[in-house]
């Protein structure tokens, strides 16, 4: 029965390209639509078939991790390319539509992120063995969307351009401005702002692994007098600063805390302060996080629509002085992470195991093709308390971005 149901679901799903499936009973069937990619997969047992019918969004990734569903004649990237293209551009899976509605109804409960739970959620992903991230990220360990003006940049070039793009929007027009970096990662942005723009930066994180690495990097760079890092939730910050930057952290705030976050930004800005928040979002309106991604990669995480973000900005009493949408930049970033992960797969398997490698491959490929075919993008919002603190046009940001390195000299200590 379940094989018949899966067969019917795949016929409805595949409207672009060609999918060849070796079913658990040995039958090989092809599901084809209009022009598009081609891929194949094998389903190893009838239990896997049942799970693909009853809860495909969660089960497909789990079955791939366990080897019960496997790409055939292709890799997991090619298989997810075809499936996600069809999911986002016309195909349907009847059971998944019903489950999507249920997940949406309980999303506020899923995204409850009090301080203790936030720290556990962060540790789940960011406190993994630090060498893992060194094996697929750029040299600066930027674990967020890079900036590709032409699409032909190397990952290192695009991540440096991302940091300069964000720094330019902060209007770091004099030395020794104090910057709060909310969700500082391994410290790359904070160190960049200090070294190249003359800022004094405090980075805060809930990841103990990231904290230790960031502090080590600051010491090695001779910047410990200008950059410090603290293990701290953003809600605990209690004094005003000149600038606030937050890159790739807002996805972990949770929809229940959006207004809290922006009120904290407002409280933490001096009267002439400027903030820049960079995060993953979606263009199709409020939604919910894929259940596999929630369970295995980012518990409590959510990529919000701007229609959910801007009301919180308004309630906080902040001015949104500039909004930019980065569309395919993250797909290009993820492509490079996937390439580097594949090149270092044996070393990563030695750190963990084969199942972990499959989990991470599924995560990186699924995210890349969601950004290519789906509704995901990145947004950057520049915020102020006073509408008059920035120039009347945005030309100054482009001019600042073109400055050579160390465009603002360091003040004497």
Secondary structure as GFF3:
##gff-version 3
##sequence-region A 1 413
A	DSSP	alpha_helix	2	13	.	.	.	ID=ss1
A	DSSP	beta_strand	16	22	.	.	.	ID=ss2
A	DSSP	beta_strand	28	32	.	.	.	ID=ss3
A	DSSP	beta_strand	34	43	.	.	.	ID=ss4
A	DSSP	alpha_helix	46	54	.	.	.	ID=ss5
A	DSSP	alpha_helix	56	65	.	.	.	ID=ss6
A	DSSP	beta_strand	69	71	.	.	.	ID=ss7
A	DSSP	alpha_helix	76	88	.	.	.	ID=ss8
A	DSSP	alpha_helix	94	105	.	.	.	ID=ss9
A	DSSP	alpha_helix	107	110	.	.	.	ID=ss10
A	DSSP	alpha_helix	115	126	.	.	.	ID=ss11
A	DSSP	alpha_helix	130	134	.	.	.	ID=ss12
A	DSSP	alpha_helix	155	169	.	.	.	ID=ss13
A	DSSP	beta_strand	178	182	.	.	.	ID=ss14
A	DSSP	alpha_helix	188	197	.	.	.	ID=ss15
A	DSSP	beta_strand	200	205	.	.	.	ID=ss16
A	DSSP	alpha_helix	208	220	.	.	.	ID=ss17
A	DSSP	beta_strand	227	231	.	.	.	ID=ss18
A	DSSP	three_ten_helix	234	236	.	.	.	ID=ss19
A	DSSP	beta_strand	241	247	.	.	.	ID=ss20
A	DSSP	three_ten_helix	250	252	.	.	.	ID=ss21
A	DSSP	three_ten_helix	255	257	.	.	.	ID=ss22
A	DSSP	alpha_helix	258	268	.	.	.	ID=ss23
A	DSSP	beta_strand	269	282	.	.	.	ID=ss24
A	DSSP	alpha_helix	291	296	.	.	.	ID=ss25
A	DSSP	beta_strand	304	305	.	.	.	ID=ss26
A	DSSP	alpha_helix	306	316	.	.	.	ID=ss27
A	DSSP	beta_strand	319	326	.	.	.	ID=ss28
A	DSSP	alpha_helix	329	343	.	.	.	ID=ss29
A	DSSP	alpha_helix	345	351	.	.	.	ID=ss30
A	DSSP	alpha_helix	354	373	.	.	.	ID=ss31
A	DSSP	beta_strand	376	384	.	.	.	ID=ss32
A	DSSP	alpha_helix	395	401	.	.	.	ID=ss33
###
